[in-house]
Amino acid sequence: MIEQRQFLEYRLNVVRLGQALSVVGFIALTIHLLGDGNLSDPDVRTPVFALGLALVAAVFAPWRTLLMTFWGDIGLLAWAGAMAGALLVADSVATDDVLAIAFLAIVVFTAAALANPLITTAVSLVSIVCYFLVVQGRDFEGLTPNNISRLGAFATAAALLLIAATGIRKQMRTTAQRLENLVARDVELTEREGELQHLYDVSRTIGTGTDLSDVLPEIVGRVVGAIQARTGVVMIYRSEEEALEVLSPIWVAGHTLRAEGYMLPLVEGGINQRVFTSGEPSIVKNLEQRENRAQFLIDLDASQILAVPLRIEARIIGVLMIADKHEGDFTEEDVTALEGLAGPSALVLNQMMRYQEVRDEGEKMAELAKLKTDFVSTVSHELRTPLTSIIGSLRTLQRPQLAPPDPNAQQLLSTAHRQANRLRSLIEDLLVVSRIDNQALPMRPQLVELETFLADTVQGVPDSEGMVTLDIEPEANHLRCDPDHLGRIVTNLLYNAIKYAPDSPVEIWARQRRGEVWLSVIDHGPGIPYELHDHIFDRFTQVAGHATRSKGGTGLGLSIVRGLTEAMGGRVWFEPTIGGGATFTVGLPARTTTAQDHIELQAPDVPLESEKSA
């Protein structure tokens, strides 16, 4: 395996180099023998001819095929033996040092070609024996110390080459194994990258649309494409019906098809139902041969399916099913891949279904809120008309010339008039709330002189006489706003201050700060409990206690204050008063006074000539 894959070309290059050197050496030997006339000797000519045939075989042998088998090492052994024989023939034409180098070259060639260690050892022994024969043949007196040292050096060099070749081969084997591991790891990482890309593609479909019908085809299409299947279906468990509902559309052959009305009851125990109840994936082949198929699978005309549960942590919400792979059958690798895709698909589907439920619920709530607002607006208008007549009649009856002489009757008229005014205030609050909800507040901005305006407003608040003090800075005395809205804001804040702090003074400050006019209503009563600080401007929020029970209230006042303030481009906030109490501050944009504003301030309150003539 190592030679076949990593080192085949290297070994072929070594063989080609050995072929070139062998051809050059054989040609040189032949020329030399021809020059000396020794080639005419049959004892010389026969081995030279045999060497030529061996060289031809070495040159034209199919080394690419041989080196992939054990026969390649046998061929190298035969080749090395032939080269050793050639050196024995060349004994008479070469010196001892040249022959020693040549025999060592045979060992180097065999080792460089990464032959089997046994073959390399055999070649080394053959080279040592041949070199010994050469030395022994030249020294007729036997082995001298000089020859022994030369043979020892040659054997040592051959042994070192053998050891080096064995170590190199082992190191190359280890390196090749590591390389194979790296290649396998690279393949694994590539596959993992593909899986992660599919996961990313599936996960990012949550941003492709705001409706499940838009997102579903994206999810199923990407899953089907990742597994190379033909059909993809998502089924969601419906607890009310105890069944799996097939979500429409489904994915078939690259297109979406409507598939509405398919419900797979769990009691039927079909393939998909078993996957849902068991939580285990399932592969079913030869589906058309099954007699107990569900009608949905019959209509789908699928021959094989792969189904996995859609799981969110420990909860199973449905089943993801694909059918009919383009090539071959579904495998365990497909099961693993589909389970990996089912996780993010379940998260996306669950998120989109929850979003759609909340959106549908929000639309219903918005519709109900609009119906409620329209109802309140209509009823308030209908109530205000007769109530105006009632208040007018009660006011007329309180005139001295029409007032009843009985003091009890006069008291009843006064009580009725006061309660009617209270009812009118409540109806007007409901109308304002309705207009705020419908964003239909009329806006008539005018230049208001706060000192005079606030003094008049305070006088119209019951029980405020002698309790309210004004502190208006000169630079904050003029404000362009809607006087009706501002009057209602100040009235509601004053009413709350007097209601919840009946025995404490109330202060109204006006300051210009950071491009705004800050209008603060300050009381020194018991204050507002800490747990209500974040909800004090919510509708129907009231401070519990004796004052609320005795004086009543709807909890709409501060909500109206916030709505009117924001409608005029301002803001309102609450702060506890130092020493006890509550401070409500309304911040409205401060605009530079223009020449037209000065004309409005200085104009006498008299009708124009055109108005007189009219």
N, C-alpha and C positions, 0 to 999 in steps of 0.2 A: 504493500500500500504506500509506504513512504517513497520507494523508488519510483513507483508508477506515477505518483502525483507531483512530488516536490523536486526529485533529483534525476528524473529520467533525461531531461535535456542536458543537465550537467554531465552525467555519465556518457551520454552520446558525444559530447564535446571532447571528453577525455579519450574516448575510443578513436575519434577522428584524429586527434593529435598523435595517438599511438600508431595509427595506420600510416600517417605521413612520415613519422620517424622510422618506422619499420621499412617502408618503401625506400627511403633515402639510404638507410643502412644496407639494405640488400643490394641496391644498385652499386654502392661504393665497394662492397665486398666482391661483387661479380666483376667489376672493372679491375680491381686489384688482382684477382685470381687469373683473369685473362692476360694481364700484363706479365705475370710471373710464369704463365704457361701451365700452372697447376690445374686449371679447369679441364685439361685433356685427360687428367688422371681419373679413372672411373671411381676410385675411392673418395675423390673430392667432388666429382661432378654429380654423383647420385644424391648425396645429402643436400647439395646446393639446389638441385632440381626439386627435391622434396620440400625444401624451405620455400621455394618459389610458389609451389602449389599451396602450401599452408598460408603464405602471405595473400595469395589470390582469394583463398577462402575467407581470410580475416577481413579483406577489403570489401568483398561483396556479400558477406553474411548479413542477414536481417537483424541487425543489432537492436533496433527499436522494439522489435517483438521479443527477441531473446532476453534483453535486459529486464523485461517485465516478468520473467520466469527464472527458475533456478538454473535453466540451461544457459543463461547468460553468464553466470559465474563459471560453469563448466567450460564455456567457450573462452573466457578469460584465462582459465588455467591452461587450456591447450595452447592458446596464443603465447602465454608466458613460457611454456615449455618449448615451443618452436623458437622463440627468441633466444632462450638459453642454448638450444642446439646450434643456432647460428653463431653464437659467441664461441662455442667449442670448435666450430669449423674455422673461425677467424683467429684461433689461438696462435697461428704462426705469423700473423700479420699485425698483431697488436701487442702492446706492452702490458705488463702486469697491472699498472695503475689504470690504464684505459679499460682493461677487462673488469677490474674491480668496480669502477664507476658504472660500466655498462650493466653488470649483474645487479648492482644496487638500483639502477634505473628500472630494471624489470620489477623489483619489489615496489619501488615508488609508483610505477604505472598501475600495478595491481591494487595497491592501497588507494591510489587516487581515484580509481574507478569504483571504489566502495564495494569491492567484492566481499563475499561471505568471509568472516574471520577464519574459518577452516581453510578456504581456498587461499587466502592471503598467507596463512601459515605454511601451507603446502608449497606455494610459490617461493616463499622465503627459504624453506629447506632445500628446494631444488636449486636455487641460486647459490646457496652455501656449498652444496655438494659439487656443483659444476665448477665453482671457483676453486674448491679444494682439488678437483681433478686437474684443473689447469696448472695450479701451483705444484702439485705432486708430479705431474708429467714433465715439467721443466726442471725440477730439482732431482737429478738422478741419485743424489747422495742421500735421499730421504728428507724427512722434515727437519729443517734447521730451526734454531730459535727465532731467526728472522722470519721464516715462513709461518711459524706458529703464531707469532705476534700479528702478522698480517691477516692470517685466518681469523684470529680472535677479534681483531678490529672489525673485520668484515662481518663476522657473526653478530658482534655487538651492534653495529650499525643496522643490520637487518632486523635484529630484535627490537631496537628502538623504533624503527619504522613500523614494525608490526604493532607495537604497543600504541604508537601515535595513531595509526590507522584505526585500531580498535576504539580508542578514546574518541577520535573524531566521529566515527560512525555512531557511537553511543550518544555523543552530544548532538549530532544531527538528528538522530531518532527522537531525542528529547525535544529538540527545537521544533521538529516536524509535528510532534504531538501537541506542543503548545500552540503551534500555528493552526493545527486542525481545531483545537479548542477555541482559539480566537475566531476562526471562521464560523464555527458552530455558534459561538456567542454572538457574532455579528448577524448571523441569520436569525437568531432568536430575537435580538434587539430590533432587527428590521421588522419581524413579524409583530413584536410588541409595539413598535412605532405605528404600524398599520392599525393595530387594535386601538391604540390611544387616539389616533387620528379619527377613527370611526366613532370612538366615544366622544371626542370633541365635537365632531359634526352633529352627533345626536344631541349633545348637551346644549349646543348653541342654538338649536331650533326653538328654544324657549323665547328667543327674541325675534323670531320671524313673523310673529303675528300675535294678536290679542284674543283670538278665538280658537277654540279647540279644533274646529273644522279646518282652520288654516294650518295649525301646527301638526295635526295628526298625519297628513300625507307626507310631510317632511320627515317625520320620525320613521314611519314605516318604510318609506322609499329608501332612506339611508341604510336601515337595517337589512332590507332585502338585497340592496346592492352589495353590502359587505359580505353576505353569505352566498351571493350569487344564486339567489333563488328566483322563482317566478312570481310568487304570491306572498303577501304579508297581511296579517289580520291582528287587530288588537281587541281583546275582550276584557270588559270591566265587570267586576262583581257588583250586583245590585242586591242589597240586603232585603229590600221590600219584596222583591219577587223570588229571592233565593235562587238566582240564576245568573249566568254570564251573558252580558249584553254585547253583541258584536257592534263595535263602534263604526260608524260610517263617516267617510268612505274607506274602502279597503283598497289595497294595491295589487294590481294584476297586470303582469307583462308591461311594466313601465307606465301604466295609466291608473287613475283613480276611478273606482266604480262605486255608485251608491249601493249600500246594502243595509237597508233599514228594516227594523221589525224582527230581526233574528234574536231569539232568546234561547239560551241553552240551560234548562233547569238542572240543578245539581243532582236531583233525584234520578235523572236518567242515566247517570254514570258513564257518559261518553268519554272520549279520549281527553278532550280539553278539561272536562269536569274533573277527571282523575288527576290531571296535572295540577289543577287548582287546589284540590283537597289534600293531595299528598305533598305538594311542594317540590316534587321531583320532575326533572325534564323527561321527555319521552319522544322516541323516534318510531314512527309507524310506517312500514313499507307495504306495497301492494294493497293500498287502501281501497281500490275499486273492487277487490274480491271480498271485502267484508260486507256482511248482510245487515249488521246493526249500526250502520252509519247514520249520523244525524242528518236531517234534511239540509242543513247549511253546508255540510261537507259534500253531499250529493250535488247540490247546486254549484259548489265550487269546482267540481270535477277535478279533484286532486288525486294523484296516484301515491304520493308519499308526503308526510308532514313531519315537522319538528316543532314541538311546543315546549316552552319554558315558562315558569311562573314569573309574574311581575311582582317583585318584592321590594318593600320599603322597610328596611331593618327586619323585624320579625313578622311584619304584617304583609300578607299577600293581597294585592288589590285586583289582580286579574291574570290573564294569560296572554303571552305573545307567541303567535303561531306563524310559521312560514311553511310554504309548500312548494314541491317540485323544483329540485335543484337543477340548474342548467346542464351540468355534466356530472354523471354518476349519482351515487346515493349520499344521503346525509351521514356524516361521520361523527365520532366523539370530538374531534377538533371543532366541528361546526357547533356542537352542543356547547363547548367551552366558550367559543366566540359569541354565540347568541346569548348565553348567560351574562357575559361581560357587557353586552349591549343592552340587555334587559334592565340592568340596574339604573343607568341614567335615563333610559326611556321611561321607567316607572316614576322617577322623580319628576321628569318634565310633565308627564301626563297627569300625575297627581296635583302638581302645582297649577297646571292650566285648568283642571277641573275645579279646584278650589277657587281659583281666580274667577272662573265663569260663574260659580255658585254665588260668590260674594258680589260680583257685578250684577247678576240677575236680581239678587236680594236688594242690592243698592238701588237698582232701577225701580223695583217695587216700592221700596221705602220712599224714594224720591217722588214717585207718582202719588203715594198715599199722603206724603207731606204737602204736595201741591193741592190735592183734593181737600186736605184739612185747611190749608191756607185760604183756598177759594171759598170753602164753606164759612170759615170765620169771617172773611171779608164780606161775604153776602149777608150773613146773619147780622153782623155789626151794622152794616148800612141799613138793613131793615129795622133794627132796633133803635137806631139813632133818630130816625124820623119821628116815630110816635113819642120817643122820650123827650125830644125837643119841645113838642107840644105840651107834654106833661109838665116839664120844668117851667115853661112859659105860663101855663095856667096856674101853677102853684105860686109863682112870683106875683101874678096878678091878684090872686086871692089874699096875698100878704099885704096889699096896699091898705092904708088906713080906712079908706071909704068902703072897702069890701071885706075887711078882716072880720071874722066872727067875734062877738063880744066875749064869748067864753074863753078864759085863759087856757084851759085844757085844749080847746080846739086850736087856738093859736100855736100852742106847743106842738100839736100834732102836725100842723101845716109846716112849721119850721123843720121838724124832724123829717117829714116827707121830702121837703125841698133839699135838705142836706143829703139824704140818701139818694135822691135822684141825681144830684150832682156827682156823687160818688160813683153811681152806676154809669153816668155819662163818661167820667174819667176812665173807668174800666173799659168801656166800649171803645173809646179813643185809643187806649193802649193796645187793644186787640187790633184795631185798624192799623196802627203804626207798625206793630209786629208783622202783620200781613204784608204791608208795603215793603218792609225791610226784607222779608223772605223773597218777595217777588222782584226786588230791586226796582221798585216803582215809586220811590220817595220823590216827591216834587222838591226841587232845589231852587230857592229864590234868594240868592245872596244879596245882602245889603251891608252898608257900613253902619256898624252899631257902636254907640258910645256906651261903654260897659257900665260906667258908674250910674248913669241914669237908668239904663236898661235893667241892671241888677236890682236897683232900689225898687223899681216898679214890680219886678218879678217877685221879690221877697214879700211885698205887701199882699200879693195874691195867694200866698201860701198860708193855710190856717195855722194858728198857734205860733206864728213866727214873730209877732210883734215884741220888740224889746229883747229878743234872743239872738239876733243875727247882726254881726258887724261886718262892714266892708272895708277892705284894704286894697286899693287899686293903684298900682304904679302909673305915673303919667304916660310912660312910653307904651304901656299895655292897655291904655284906656280905649283905644279904637281898634275894632276888629271887623273884618269883612266876613260875614257868615250868614246863614239863614236864621233870622231872629226867632221864627216859630220853633225850629229844631233846638236852638240854644236855650230858649225859654223852657221847653219841655225837659231838657237835660238838667238845667239848674233846679227846676221844680222837683224833679224826681230825687235828686241828690239831697235837697233841703228836706223834703218829706221824710226820707230815710233817716237823716241826721236827727230831726226832731222826734221821729217815732222811736228810735232806739236809744236816744240820749235826751230824754224829755227835760231833765233838770240841769242841763249843762249848756253853756253858750256855744254858738255856732259861728264860725268865721268863714268869710269868703275872700280869698286872695286872688289877685290877678297880677301875674309877673310875665315879663318877656325874657325867654331863655332859649338860646340856641336856635333862633329862627322860628320859634313858636311862642304863642301866648298860652301860658299855663294858668288855668282857672281851677282853683282848689277850693273844695268845701270841706271844712275841718270841724269835727265834733270832738268832745272830750268825755264820751260815755264809756261803757264797758268794752267797746271794741268788738272785733270779729274773731271768733275762734280760729286757731291756727289751721285746723283741718279744712276750713272753708276758704282759705286764702286763694287757692287755685281754682275755685268754682264759684266765686262770689258773683261773677258776671254771667253765669249760666242761667238759663231760664228756669223759673220755678224754684230757685234756690233762696231759702229764707233762713235767717238766724233764729234758731229755736229759743223759746223763752216766753216769759209772761207778756212782754210787749207785743209779740207776734200774735199770741192767742187773743189778747184783749183788743188790739187795734186792727187785726186782720192784715190782708195784703195778698197779692197774687204771686209775688216773686218775679214779676216782669220788669220792674222799674230799672234795675241796673242793666238788664239785658237790652232794654230800649236805649239806655244811655250809651252803651257800647255801639249799638247799631247806628244810632244817629251820628255819633262822633266819627265813626269810620266812614259813613256816607259823606261827611263834609271833609274827608281827607285827613282826619286827626286820629288821635289815640287816647285811651283812657287807662289809668292804672290805679291801684290801691296801695297805700302804705299805712302801717300803724302810726297813730299820733304819739309823739313822745309824751310820756306821762299817762297814757291811756286814751283810747278813742280810735277813730278811723279818719283817714284823709284820702279823699278821692280827687284825683287831678285829671282834668281834661286838657290835652294839648292840641291846639288848632294852629294851622299855618299862619304865621304873621306876615302880612303883605304890606309893602311900602305904600303909604298914603299918596294918592294921585291928586291932580288938580280937580278932577271930577268929584273925588271924595270930599274936598273942601267945599265945593259948590253944594253938595248934598247936605253937609253939616250946617252951612250958613243959610240955606234957603228957608224962607218963612213958611210956616205950615198954613198957607192960604191957597185957595183954588186959583188956577190959571184963568186968563180971560176966556180962553176957548171953553173951559169947563163951566164958567159963569153963563156964557151965552147958551151953552147946552142945557 
